[in-house]
Amino acid sequence: MLYADDNTARIKLYEEVRILRGQGLSYSRIIGLVRERYSIKLRKSTISEWVRGIHSPYNGSYIPSIEFLKPSEELAYIIGAVAGDGYVRRRQLPRKSYRDVITGLTVKDREFVEEFSTCIAVVLKREPA
């Protein structure tokens, strides 16, 4: 069973809701399936905001908490790259209720940037940009 206050559980629900909506299911059907599987009733507005990208359990940065990050070679590479050639700054015009932070690199080496992108994709379980 998932607990709604557990951020890992919210991330799992978020990902599943987006997949189900991508398969063409209605909000009502998604609410029913989530309730059957996890005994959690999601609001239609929550599903709508998740699907439209207005809100997510990733809190805007796609890293909900430090516990989400698992020690790995890729994470070490990212930390080293940002410490050496990167930057972290707050977005000047953040979206409402998000703490937008931008992480980037200031380099000319294309291979370095591609490796950085690949490592971030692995750590965040996403496709490389």
C-alpha positions in Angstrom: 0.0 0.0 0.0 1.1 3.5 -0.8 0.9 6.4 1.7 -0.1 9.7 0.2 2.4 11.7 2.4 5.3 9.6 1.2 7.0 11.5 -1.6 8.2 8.4 -3.3 4.7 7.1 -3.4 3.5 10.4 -4.9 6.1 10.1 -7.6 5.0 6.6 -8.4 1.4 7.8 -8.6 2.4 10.8 -10.7 4.2 8.6 -13.2 1.4 6.1 -13.4 -1.3 8.8 -13.8 0.7 10.3 -16.7 1.1 6.9 -18.4 -2.6 6.1 -17.9 -3.7 9.5 -19.4 -1.3 8.9 -22.3 -3.2 5.7 -23.0 -6.3 7.8 -23.4 -8.1 7.0 -20.1 -10.5 9.6 -18.7 -9.8 11.3 -15.4 -12.7 9.4 -13.8 -11.3 6.0 -14.9 -7.8 7.0 -13.7 -9.3 7.9 -10.3 -11.0 4.5 -10.2 -7.9 2.5 -11.1 -5.7 4.3 -8.6 -8.3 3.7 -5.9 -8.5 0.0 -6.7 -4.7 -0.5 -6.8 -3.6 1.7 -4.0 -6.6 2.6 -1.9 -5.9 6.3 -2.5 -8.5 8.7 -3.9 -7.0 11.3 -6.1 -8.8 14.5 -6.9 -9.7 15.2 -10.5 -7.9 18.6 -10.2 -4.7 16.9 -9.0 -4.7 14.6 -12.1 -5.4 17.5 -14.4 -2.5 19.6 -12.9 -0.1 16.6 -13.1 -1.1 15.8 -16.7 -0.9 19.5 -17.9 2.5 19.9 -16.1 1.3 22.6 -13.7 2.3 20.7 -10.6 4.3 17.6 -9.9 5.7 15.8 -6.8 9.2 16.7 -8.1 8.7 20.2 -6.7 9.8 21.9 -9.9 13.4 20.7 -9.7 12.6 17.0 -10.4 14.5 16.0 -7.3 11.9 15.8 -4.5 14.4 15.2 -1.7 18.0 14.2 -1.1 16.8 10.6 -0.3 15.7 10.4 -4.0 19.4 10.5 -5.0 21.3 7.3 -4.8 25.1 7.3 -4.6 26.5 6.4 -8.1 29.3 7.2 -10.5 26.9 9.4 -12.5 25.9 11.5 -9.4 29.6 11.9 -8.5 30.3 13.1 -12.1 27.5 15.7 -11.9 28.7 17.0 -8.6 32.2 17.3 -9.9 31.2 18.9 -13.2 29.0 21.5 -11.4 31.7 22.3 -8.8 34.3 22.7 -11.6 32.6 24.2 -14.6 29.0 24.7 -13.6 26.6 27.0 -11.9 23.4 26.8 -9.8 21.1 29.8 -9.6 17.5 30.6 -8.9 15.2 31.5 -11.8 14.5 35.2 -12.0 10.8 34.7 -12.6 9.9 31.4 -10.8 6.5 29.8 -11.4 4.0 30.1 -8.6 4.6 27.6 -5.7 7.9 26.3 -7.2 11.4 27.0 -6.1 13.0 27.0 -9.5 16.7 26.4 -9.6 18.7 26.2 -12.8 21.8 24.0 -13.0 24.1 24.3 -16.0 27.6 24.3 -17.4 29.8 26.9 -18.9 32.0 24.9 -21.2 33.0 24.6 -24.9 33.6 20.8 -25.0 30.6 19.1 -26.6 31.6 15.6 -25.4 31.7 16.9 -21.8 28.2 18.4 -22.1 26.9 15.2 -23.7 28.3 13.1 -20.9 26.9 15.5 -18.3 23.5 15.3 -20.0 23.7 11.5 -20.0 24.6 11.4 -16.3 21.7 13.7 -15.3 19.4 11.5 -17.4 20.5 8.4 -15.5 20.3 10.0 -12.1 16.8 11.5 -12.8 15.6 8.4 -14.7 14.8 10.5 -17.8 15.8 10.7 -21.4 18.9 12.7 -22.2 18.2 16.2 -23.5 
